[in-house]
Amino acid sequence: MAGAGPGHHHFVCSIPTEDEQLVAVLHADSSGDSDTPPRIEGRESLDFVTVLAAGLALGGPGGLVVRSTTEGQQDRVHGWRLDRGRLTALSAAAVFNAYCTDADTGDLVSPEPGVEYCPGYEVDAPGPHH
């Protein structure tokens, strides 16, 4: 959350499983001040963390994107893929491709005007066990 900076953030985590696609959405508002926790409504955080934890524990494929809206700036989209229990940042081109492809059909979707497709940022610094 800290890497997203100030603004309104729309997180989506998607984990394919044998039986179904697990998807969770989280909306958070952040002032960007490290002393002030982000504002998250309802039980979204529990659902989101549960799906993300399941994806990390399974160690298989999955993805996470965040779309950030900050007053006076273009919306920014960042993305990561789940890879062997870690979140690995995507390049800006990979984020663009993922965000501009229909998940059901694989067809290309036009990019939205006023949206900047950005690389993911480091969220899971490698530790001694990775």
N, C-alpha and C positions, 0 to 999 in steps of 0.2 A: 504494500500500500504506500509506503514512504516514497518509493521510486516514481510513483504516478504524479506526485506533486499536488499542488492545490487544485481544487475544482470538483466537479461531479464526475464520478467514475462508474462505469458500467462494465463489470467483469462477467465473463462467460467461461465456464469450464465444461469441457465435453470429453467423456471417456467412453469409447466403444467397448462393450462387453459381448460375450457370446449370445446372451439373450436379448439385450436391449442397449440403447444408447443412454448413458447417464449424463444429464445436463443440469447444471445449477447456475443461477444468475445471482449476482450481488450488486447492489447499488450502494455507493458510499460517497459522502461529501467530506472533503478534507480541506482544512485551511492551509495546509502545507507547514504548519507549525508543529515541530516534533513533540512539543509538550501538550498538544491538544489532540486527543484521539479522534479518528474519523467518526462521523455520524453514520450509523447503519441502523435502518429501521427493521423491526420485526425479527423473524427467525431466519431471514435469508442467510445470515452469516453461518449459522449451524449447518444448514443444507449445503452451502457452498464448500465449507471446510470438509464436510463429510465426503462429498464427491471428489474433491481434490485429493484428500487423504486416500480414498479408495484407489484412485488412479495411480498415485505414487506407490502405494503398497503393491498393486498388481504388477507394476514395472513394465507395463505394455504401452501401447500408443495412447495418445490423447492430446488435448490442446487447451490453451488458455489464452484469451484475448482480453484486453481492457481498452475501452474507448473512453477517453477523458475529454470533458468539456470545461473550458476555462473562459470566463468572460474576456472578450477582446482578442481571442486567439482562435485559430482553426482547431477543430476537433482533432485529436491525435489517437491513433490506434497502434497498440503495441501487441506483440504476440510471442508465445512460447510453445514448444512441444514438450510432451512428457517423454523422457528417454531414460530407461532403466532406473526409475525412481527419482529422477531429477527434472527440474524445469530448465530447458535449454533455450536460450534466446533465439528467435528467428531473425533473419535479415529483413530489412525493409521490403525487399522484393518478395520474400516468402510471405510476409504479412499481407502485402497487397494481393498476392495470388490467393491466399486463404480467404481473405475478406471479400474478394470479388469473384468467388466461385460458389454456385448454388450447391449446398451440401447434399441435397437429395438427387439432383440430376447431373451434377458435374459441369453444368453449363456456366459460361462466363456471365457475370453480372456487372453492369456498368459501375465504375467507381463513383462514389458520391462527391459532389462538388463541396469544397470547403473542408475536406478531410485529408489529413496528412498521415500517410502510412509509414510508421517508424519501426526501427528494429526493437526487439525486446531488450530489456536491460537486465543486468545481473541481479537475480533474486535469491540464488542458492549458491553461495560461495562454496567451492569445493573444499571439503574437509578431508581429514586423514583416512576416512573410510570409503571415499569415492574413487 
